[in-house]
């Protein structure tokens, strides 16, 4: 199994090669690290990372019509209590995984605005930060695995006020992935501080729910992005839509790099299936 650190290094290398520049690691000051953290975190819980058995490679990111058996129009509108009950239990996650409740009871609402040159990337920024569309219910937990005692992952379940809005957003992000766009993008926070992101689109995830997206990120202060002496914060995220609901796995480093590739596909599917069942009442 490739190490998580190797996986993120590959992500940086692949993005750089596609852009025709040299592969490198990046650095940022504290303010820009916080801005980047806010943009990829959809909850107020501490930053989390994860590790686990490598998932088998599979088809590309999906974003089409609802798959058979998925939740759609007419499904139950889940409350925060319903979502909490739909979270995977420790027994359902598989050997070596544990779970504890997320202390946050709200989904992210941080706004990062793409600079004009990267305006087409705004749907990705909004999806990562949970800024748009508006959420109606939320529950989450923090997962850890004995495969790497230094890592953990935040698992979020969200119901949005509008199924149409979240469907369009994920479709727009899938379109960026299909075009291999937004490999580098810059955004500003409400204070005008800039953060640059390097993006690696993942294609290992099998099609799940109504649409699914996987992405790996590095981010930091634009002026330090070419400095190989400052390792950048990184994140790997998986999103699966089930009707107006979203499953989000968000992993970030503590002492080692993390890749969502190491969250077993079987675990993601188990969570998607449990959420789908909950929408049927």
MODA-V396322 format. One record per run of one state. SS is the DSSP state (2 for helix, 1 for strand, 0 for the rest). FROM is the first residue (numbers start at 1). TO is the last residue. If there is no record, write none. Layout:
SS;FROM;TO
SS;FROM;TO
//
This chain:
0;1;3
2;4;19
0;20;29
2;30;40
0;41;42
1;43;43
0;44;61
1;62;62
0;63;79
2;80;86
0;87;89
2;90;93
0;94;96
1;97;101
0;102;106
1;107;107
0;108;112
1;113;114
0;115;115
2;116;129
0;130;134
1;135;145
0;146;147
1;148;160
0;161;162
2;163;178
0;179;183
1;184;188
0;189;193
1;194;201
0;202;210
1;211;220
0;221;221
2;222;224
0;225;232
1;233;242
0;243;244
1;245;252
0;253;259
2;260;262
0;263;264
2;265;279
0;280;281
//
